[in-house]
Amino acid sequence: MIVFIEIVLLLLTISVNAEDVIVTTKYGQVRGFPIQTTGGHKANIFLGIPYAAPPVNELRFEKPTEPEPWEGVLNATEFAPTCLPHDRTAKNNHSSEDCLYLNIIAPSKENITANKSAVMIWIHGGAYCVGGAVQYGYTGITDNFVSRDILVVTIQYRLGPYGFLSDGTSEFAGNYGLWDQSAAIKFVKENIEAFGGDPEHITLFGSSAGGGSVDAHTISPHSNSFISMSGSALSPWAYGEEVVKVTKDLSNALNCTDTESKAVKSCLRAKTSDQIFDAVGPSRYGFNIAPYAPRIDGDFYPKELQKLVDEAPAKPTIIGLVEKEALVSDAMFNIPCLKMKELKMNNNWPVWFYFNIHYNPDAYTRDLPVKGATHLDEYPYLFDITPYKHFDLNEADRSVQKLLLDAFTSFAKNGLVIKVINRSVQELIEAAGKHS
């Protein structure tokens, strides 16, 4: 179990010149850079900060460990490689097993000790098999979140077999990707004050597998408030025992057939990523879109999820869905999210739920037979990126964007969204009417 420790007082100074920004952390100094977006908003950017030791060699298939302190000033001006995906077809030229890094997009302030910013940690989606932090950039985050005095952290975690292989035993328990996320949260808790963030106001938010991950952390003591978009820890793709069979298939394909878990893990450690890629293809099967996924391991998840919800302290939570999550949206997204909402409300959790039916027709090809608010439709409004087809925001889009951002950032600052919704919903209705 990861628990937050007392914050060690650091040298809370930021030195800025025209080219760089230097911050002192628990592990050493890091150099970032200032930006000003075309929208006129300023931020200090820090990219590729290690929050754990590289999970390679003997650390492959193990819980993350703390990074080694570094000498001199760490250059944090470029995105780190993304984590290796589940198969070769999803790999890019900037992927690596050495991938446990985070990025910080912080408000630019002269006095960071007197005016700390609430912190939001974004956990990316991708079915626990693909994805990374680089796709979210930092300019859209600056315009949409930093402009509202929110410090945003984007994190990476191990994916696919590297993050979730398990043979079902305590020796090879899996859930390494979730432990990575916990280590990143702990790093932020211990160091974010040096960047101008408030360690007592940290909110996790994520979509799809990121939303499922956020939901997973709500039933642990690792964090304090949550926004889960299109993802629930109860989703059939977010946990289960299929990964145990997939692990056995993969191990057999790689001739790692010892009956002892320790020996199997040692054998798999000796395989190259190319060998693992070669073996992964035949091991992926079935209805589950994420066979390499979390499982009830007796450690990160010490009990069944419903029991953990019943026993966990109530934490403020936002849960959201869009109208057409997927062709199998009821089974994969809607029912699990609604069930988790009910479980938490029955245990007196403060829960807000939103259901988005707004969409811009220009986001889809003209001949698409079914249109509507679909999976990841929040991305243009949160990050200024379009997961499907590029489109320019119209007036209704801007109203939706303002509603989402005001609600999310208000929640991050004080745990409340009601006033924001009451103020904004009429503006949204009026704008939507102009584009109906």
C-alpha positions as CSV (number, residue, x, y, z in Angstrom):
1,M,0.0,0.0,0.0
2,I,1.3,3.5,-0.8
3,V,0.5,6.1,1.8
4,F,1.3,9.8,1.6
5,I,4.1,10.9,3.8
6,E,4.8,14.3,5.4
7,I,5.9,16.9,3.0
8,V,9.5,17.8,3.4
9,L,10.0,21.5,3.1
10,L,11.9,22.3,-0.1
11,L,13.4,25.4,-1.5
12,L,10.3,26.8,-3.0
13,T,11.9,29.1,-5.5
14,I,11.5,29.3,-9.2
15,S,14.1,31.1,-11.2
16,V,13.0,32.3,-14.6
17,N,14.7,33.9,-17.6
18,A,13.8,34.2,-21.2
19,E,14.8,30.6,-21.9
20,D,14.3,28.4,-18.8
21,V,12.7,27.9,-15.4
22,I,14.5,25.9,-12.7
23,V,12.8,24.2,-9.8
24,T,14.2,22.2,-6.9
25,T,12.5,18.9,-6.1
26,K,13.2,16.2,-3.6
27,Y,15.4,14.4,-6.1
28,G,17.2,17.3,-7.6
29,Q,16.7,20.4,-9.8
30,V,14.7,20.4,-13.0
31,R,14.8,22.8,-15.9
32,G,11.6,23.7,-17.7
33,F,10.6,26.6,-20.0
34,P,8.0,29.3,-20.0
35,I,5.4,29.7,-22.8
36,Q,2.7,32.2,-23.8
37,T,0.0,30.7,-26.0
38,T,-1.7,32.5,-28.8
39,G,-4.6,33.0,-26.4
40,G,-2.2,35.1,-24.2
41,H,-2.0,32.6,-21.3
42,K,1.3,31.9,-19.7
43,A,2.6,28.7,-18.1
44,N,5.8,27.1,-17.0
45,I,6.3,23.7,-18.7
46,F,8.3,20.7,-17.4
47,L,8.4,17.6,-19.5
48,G,9.8,14.1,-18.9
49,I,10.4,14.2,-15.1
50,P,11.1,10.7,-13.8
51,Y,8.8,9.7,-11.0
52,A,10.2,6.2,-10.6
53,A,13.2,4.2,-11.6
54,P,13.2,2.7,-15.1
55,P,11.2,-0.6,-14.9
56,V,13.7,-2.6,-16.9
57,N,15.9,-5.7,-16.3
58,E,15.2,-6.9,-12.7
59,L,12.5,-4.2,-12.3
60,R,10.4,-5.5,-15.2
61,F,7.1,-7.0,-13.8
62,E,7.8,-5.4,-10.4
63,K,6.2,-2.6,-8.5
64,P,7.8,0.8,-9.2
65,T,10.6,2.1,-7.0
66,E,11.7,5.6,-6.3
67,P,14.0,7.4,-8.9
68,E,17.6,7.9,-8.0
69,P,18.4,11.5,-7.0
70,W,20.3,13.2,-9.8
71,E,23.2,15.7,-9.8
72,G,23.1,18.9,-11.6
73,V,20.0,20.2,-13.4
74,L,17.7,17.7,-15.1
75,N,16.7,19.0,-18.6
76,A,12.9,18.7,-18.6
77,T,12.2,20.3,-21.9
78,E,11.2,17.4,-24.1
79,F,8.5,14.7,-23.7
80,A,9.8,11.3,-22.6
81,P,9.2,8.2,-24.7
82,T,5.7,6.7,-24.4
83,C,5.4,3.2,-22.7
84,L,5.6,0.2,-25.0
85,P,2.1,-0.8,-26.2
86,H,0.6,-4.3,-26.3
87,D,1.7,-5.1,-29.8
88,R,4.1,-4.0,-32.6
89,T,1.4,-2.4,-34.7
90,A,0.8,0.3,-32.1
91,K,4.5,1.0,-31.5
92,N,6.0,4.3,-32.6
93,N,9.6,5.4,-32.9
94,H,9.4,7.1,-29.5
95,S,8.3,4.2,-27.3
96,S,10.4,2.5,-24.6
97,E,10.2,0.4,-21.5
98,D,11.9,3.3,-19.8
99,C,8.8,5.4,-19.7
100,L,7.8,6.3,-16.1
101,Y,7.8,10.0,-16.5
102,L,5.3,12.8,-15.9
103,N,4.8,16.4,-17.2
104,I,3.9,19.5,-15.3
105,I,2.0,22.4,-16.8
106,A,2.0,25.1,-14.1
107,P,0.7,28.6,-13.8
108,S,3.4,31.3,-14.1
109,K,3.5,33.1,-10.8
110,E,5.9,35.4,-9.0
111,N,5.1,34.1,-5.5
112,I,4.2,30.4,-5.6
113,T,4.2,30.0,-1.8
114,A,1.5,32.6,-1.2
115,N,-0.8,31.5,-3.9
116,K,-0.8,27.8,-4.6
117,S,-2.8,26.3,-7.4
118,A,-5.1,23.3,-7.2
119,V,-3.6,20.2,-9.0
120,M,-5.3,18.0,-11.5
121,I,-3.5,14.7,-12.6
122,W,-4.6,13.4,-16.0
123,I,-4.5,9.6,-16.5
124,H,-4.6,8.7,-20.2
125,G,-6.8,6.0,-21.7
126,G,-6.1,3.4,-24.3
127,A,-7.6,0.1,-23.0
128,Y,-4.5,-0.3,-20.7
129,C,-2.7,-1.2,-23.9
130,V,-1.8,2.0,-25.8
131,G,-1.4,5.7,-25.3
132,G,0.8,8.2,-23.7
133,A,1.1,11.8,-22.4
134,V,2.6,13.5,-25.5
135,Q,-0.7,13.4,-27.4
136,Y,-2.3,15.9,-24.9
137,G,0.5,18.5,-25.4
138,Y,0.5,21.5,-23.2
139,T,-0.8,24.5,-25.1
140,G,-4.5,23.5,-24.9
141,I,-4.0,22.6,-21.2
142,T,-2.5,26.1,-20.7
143,D,-5.4,27.8,-22.4
144,N,-8.1,25.7,-20.7
145,F,-6.8,24.8,-17.3
146,V,-3.8,26.9,-16.4
147,S,-5.8,30.0,-17.3
148,R,-8.2,29.0,-14.5
149,D,-5.3,28.7,-12.0
150,I,-5.1,24.9,-12.2
151,L,-1.8,23.1,-12.3
152,V,-2.0,20.0,-14.6
153,V,0.1,16.9,-14.4
154,T,0.0,14.3,-17.2
155,I,1.5,10.9,-16.4
156,Q,2.5,7.7,-18.1
157,Y,2.2,4.1,-16.8
158,R,3.2,0.7,-18.1
159,L,0.8,-0.8,-20.6
160,G,-0.2,-4.2,-22.0
161,P,2.0,-7.1,-20.9
162,Y,4.5,-4.9,-19.2
163,G,1.9,-3.3,-17.0
164,F,-0.5,-6.1,-16.3
165,L,0.8,-9.6,-16.9
166,S,0.0,-12.0,-14.0
167,D,-0.2,-15.7,-13.5
168,G,-2.6,-15.2,-10.6
169,T,-0.1,-15.7,-7.8
170,S,1.2,-13.2,-5.3
171,E,4.7,-13.6,-6.8
172,F,3.5,-12.5,-10.2
173,A,0.4,-10.5,-9.2
174,G,0.1,-7.9,-12.0
175,N,-1.5,-4.4,-11.7
176,Y,2.0,-2.9,-12.2
177,G,0.4,-0.1,-14.3
178,L,-1.9,0.9,-11.4
179,W,1.1,0.8,-9.0
180,D,2.9,3.1,-11.5
181,Q,0.0,5.6,-11.2
182,S,0.1,5.4,-7.4
183,A,3.8,6.2,-7.5
184,A,3.2,9.2,-9.8
185,I,0.5,10.4,-7.4
186,K,2.9,10.0,-4.5
187,F,5.6,11.9,-6.4
188,V,3.2,14.7,-7.1
189,K,2.1,14.8,-3.5
190,E,5.7,15.1,-2.3
191,N,7.0,17.6,-4.9
192,I,4.3,19.6,-6.5
193,E,4.6,22.5,-4.0
194,A,7.9,23.4,-5.5
195,F,6.1,24.0,-8.8
196,G,3.4,26.2,-7.2
197,G,0.8,23.4,-6.7
198,D,-1.2,22.7,-3.6
199,P,-0.5,19.1,-2.3
200,E,-3.7,19.2,-0.3
201,H,-5.8,19.8,-3.4
202,I,-5.1,17.0,-5.9
203,T,-7.8,15.7,-8.2
204,L,-7.4,12.7,-10.5
205,F,-9.2,12.8,-13.8
206,G,-9.2,10.5,-16.8
207,S,-11.2,9.0,-19.7
208,S,-11.8,5.5,-20.8
209,A,-9.1,3.3,-19.2
210,G,-7.9,6.5,-17.5
211,G,-11.4,6.9,-16.1
212,G,-11.3,3.2,-15.0
213,S,-8.0,3.9,-13.3
214,V,-9.3,7.0,-11.5
215,D,-12.2,4.8,-10.3
216,A,-9.7,2.2,-9.1
217,H,-8.0,4.8,-7.0
218,T,-11.2,6.0,-5.4
219,I,-11.4,2.8,-3.4
220,S,-7.9,3.2,-2.2
221,P,-6.4,5.8,0.2
222,H,-4.0,7.2,-2.4
223,S,-5.9,10.3,-3.5
224,N,-8.6,12.6,-2.5
225,S,-11.0,13.6,-5.3
226,F,-11.8,12.3,-8.7
227,I,-13.3,12.9,-12.2
228,S,-14.0,9.7,-14.1
229,M,-15.0,10.1,-17.7
230,S,-16.3,7.1,-19.6
231,G,-14.7,4.6,-17.4
232,S,-15.5,2.5,-14.3
233,A,-13.5,0.0,-12.3
234,L,-16.5,-2.2,-12.6
235,S,-16.3,-2.3,-16.4
236,P,-15.6,-5.8,-17.9
237,W,-12.5,-4.4,-19.5
238,A,-11.2,-2.7,-16.4
239,Y,-10.7,-5.8,-14.2
240,G,-11.0,-9.5,-14.4
241,E,-9.1,-12.8,-14.6
242,E,-8.7,-13.1,-18.3
243,V,-5.2,-11.6,-18.0
244,V,-4.2,-14.8,-16.1
245,K,-5.0,-17.0,-19.2
246,V,-3.5,-14.5,-21.5
247,T,-0.3,-14.6,-19.4
248,K,-0.2,-18.3,-19.6
249,D,-0.6,-18.2,-23.4
250,L,2.1,-15.6,-23.7
251,S,4.5,-17.6,-21.4
252,N,3.9,-20.8,-23.4
253,A,4.6,-19.0,-26.7
254,L,7.9,-17.7,-25.3
255,N,8.8,-21.2,-23.9
256,C,8.6,-19.9,-20.3
257,T,6.8,-23.0,-19.0
258,D,8.2,-23.6,-15.5
259,T,5.6,-24.3,-12.8
260,E,7.1,-21.8,-10.4
261,S,5.9,-18.2,-10.8
262,K,9.3,-16.8,-9.9
263,A,11.0,-18.8,-12.6
264,V,8.4,-17.8,-15.2
265,K,8.8,-14.2,-14.4
266,S,12.6,-14.5,-14.6
267,C,12.2,-16.2,-18.0
268,L,9.9,-13.4,-19.3
269,R,12.4,-10.8,-18.1
270,A,15.0,-12.3,-20.3
271,K,12.9,-11.8,-23.4
272,T,13.4,-8.8,-25.7
273,S,10.5,-6.5,-26.5
274,D,10.6,-7.9,-30.1
275,Q,10.2,-11.4,-28.8
276,I,7.2,-10.3,-26.7
277,F,5.7,-8.5,-29.6
278,D,6.0,-11.7,-31.7
279,A,4.2,-13.7,-29.0
280,V,1.5,-11.3,-28.1
281,G,-0.6,-11.5,-31.3
282,P,-2.0,-15.0,-30.8
283,S,-2.7,-14.5,-27.1
284,R,-5.2,-11.7,-27.7
285,Y,-8.7,-12.9,-28.1
286,G,-12.3,-12.7,-27.0
287,F,-14.9,-10.0,-26.3
288,N,-12.8,-8.1,-23.8
289,I,-11.2,-5.1,-25.4
290,A,-8.4,-5.0,-22.8
291,P,-7.1,-8.5,-22.0
292,Y,-4.1,-6.9,-20.3
293,A,-5.9,-5.2,-17.5
294,P,-6.2,-5.0,-13.7
295,R,-7.3,-7.9,-11.6
296,I,-8.3,-8.6,-8.0
297,D,-4.8,-9.3,-6.8
298,G,-5.1,-9.3,-3.0
299,D,-2.8,-6.3,-2.9
300,F,-3.8,-3.2,-4.9
301,Y,-7.3,-4.7,-4.8
302,P,-7.3,-6.6,-1.4
303,K,-11.0,-7.5,-1.7
304,E,-13.8,-7.6,-4.3
305,L,-14.5,-4.1,-5.7
306,Q,-18.0,-3.7,-4.1
307,K,-16.6,-4.5,-0.6
308,L,-13.8,-1.9,-1.2
309,V,-16.4,0.7,-2.1
310,D,-18.4,-0.2,1.0
311,E,-15.3,0.2,3.2
312,A,-13.5,3.2,1.5
313,P,-13.9,6.7,3.0
314,A,-16.3,8.7,1.0
315,K,-14.5,10.9,-1.6
316,P,-15.9,13.6,-3.9
317,T,-16.4,12.1,-7.4
318,I,-17.6,13.2,-10.8
319,I,-18.7,10.4,-13.1
320,G,-19.6,11.1,-16.7
321,L,-20.8,9.4,-19.9
322,V,-21.5,10.5,-23.5
323,E,-24.6,9.5,-25.4
324,K,-23.0,6.9,-27.8
325,E,-20.0,5.6,-26.0
326,A,-19.6,2.6,-28.3
327,L,-21.6,0.0,-30.2
328,V,-21.5,-2.1,-27.0
329,S,-21.7,1.0,-24.7
330,D,-24.3,-0.4,-22.3
331,A,-22.2,-3.5,-21.4
332,M,-18.8,-1.8,-21.7
333,F,-19.4,1.7,-20.3
334,N,-22.9,2.8,-19.3
335,I,-24.0,0.0,-16.9
336,P,-20.7,-0.2,-15.0
337,C,-20.5,3.6,-14.6
338,L,-24.1,3.8,-13.4
339,K,-23.6,0.8,-11.1
340,M,-20.5,2.5,-9.5
341,K,-22.5,5.7,-9.1
342,E,-25.2,3.8,-7.2
343,L,-22.7,2.0,-5.0
344,K,-21.0,5.2,-4.0
345,M,-24.2,7.1,-3.5
346,N,-25.5,4.2,-1.3
347,N,-22.4,4.7,0.8
348,N,-23.0,8.5,1.1
349,W,-20.3,9.5,-1.3
350,P,-20.7,13.1,-2.7
351,V,-21.2,12.1,-6.4
352,W,-22.0,14.3,-9.4
353,F,-23.0,12.6,-12.7
354,Y,-23.1,14.1,-16.1
355,F,-24.4,12.7,-19.4
356,N,-23.3,14.5,-22.6
357,I,-25.5,14.4,-25.6
358,H,-23.9,17.4,-27.4
359,Y,-21.8,16.9,-30.5
360,N,-20.5,18.9,-33.4
361,P,-21.6,17.3,-36.8
362,D,-18.4,18.5,-38.4
363,A,-16.5,16.1,-36.1
364,Y,-17.6,13.2,-38.3
365,T,-17.5,12.3,-42.0
366,R,-20.6,13.4,-43.8
367,D,-21.7,9.8,-44.8
368,L,-21.4,8.4,-41.3
369,P,-24.8,6.7,-40.7
370,V,-24.9,7.2,-36.9
371,K,-23.8,10.5,-35.3
372,G,-23.8,11.7,-31.8
373,A,-21.7,12.3,-28.7
374,T,-19.2,9.4,-28.7
375,H,-16.3,8.0,-26.7
376,L,-13.6,10.7,-26.1
377,D,-15.9,13.5,-27.3
378,E,-14.7,15.7,-24.3
379,Y,-11.2,15.9,-25.7
380,P,-11.7,18.9,-28.0
381,Y,-13.2,20.9,-25.1
382,L,-10.5,19.9,-22.5
383,F,-7.3,19.7,-24.5
384,D,-8.0,21.3,-27.9
385,I,-7.3,18.0,-29.7
386,T,-9.7,16.0,-31.9
387,P,-9.6,12.2,-31.7
388,Y,-11.5,11.7,-34.9
389,K,-11.8,14.5,-37.4
390,H,-10.7,18.1,-36.9
391,F,-13.4,20.7,-36.5
392,D,-13.6,24.3,-35.3
393,L,-15.6,25.0,-32.2
394,N,-18.9,26.8,-32.8
395,E,-20.8,28.8,-30.2
396,A,-22.6,25.8,-28.8
397,D,-19.2,24.0,-28.5
398,R,-17.8,27.0,-26.7
399,S,-20.7,26.9,-24.2
400,V,-20.2,23.1,-23.6
401,Q,-16.5,23.7,-23.2
402,K,-17.0,26.5,-20.7
403,L,-19.5,24.4,-18.7
404,L,-17.2,21.4,-18.5
405,L,-14.1,23.4,-17.7
406,D,-15.8,25.6,-15.1
407,A,-17.4,22.5,-13.5
408,F,-14.2,20.5,-13.5
409,T,-11.9,23.2,-12.2
410,S,-14.4,24.4,-9.6
411,F,-14.5,20.8,-8.4
412,A,-10.7,20.6,-8.3
413,K,-10.5,23.8,-6.2
414,N,-13.3,23.3,-3.7
415,G,-15.1,20.0,-4.4
416,L,-18.3,21.7,-5.6
417,V,-19.9,22.0,-9.1
418,I,-23.5,23.0,-8.3
419,K,-23.0,26.8,-8.5
420,V,-21.1,26.5,-11.8
421,I,-23.8,24.3,-13.4
422,N,-26.6,26.5,-12.2
423,R,-24.9,29.6,-13.7
424,S,-23.9,28.0,-17.0
425,V,-26.7,25.7,-18.0
426,Q,-29.0,28.4,-19.3
427,E,-26.2,29.8,-21.4
428,L,-25.7,26.3,-22.8
429,I,-29.3,25.9,-23.7
430,E,-29.5,29.2,-25.4
431,A,-26.3,28.6,-27.5
432,A,-27.5,25.1,-28.4
433,G,-30.8,26.4,-29.7
434,K,-28.9,28.7,-32.1
435,H,-27.3,25.6,-33.7
436,S,-30.1,23.1,-33.6
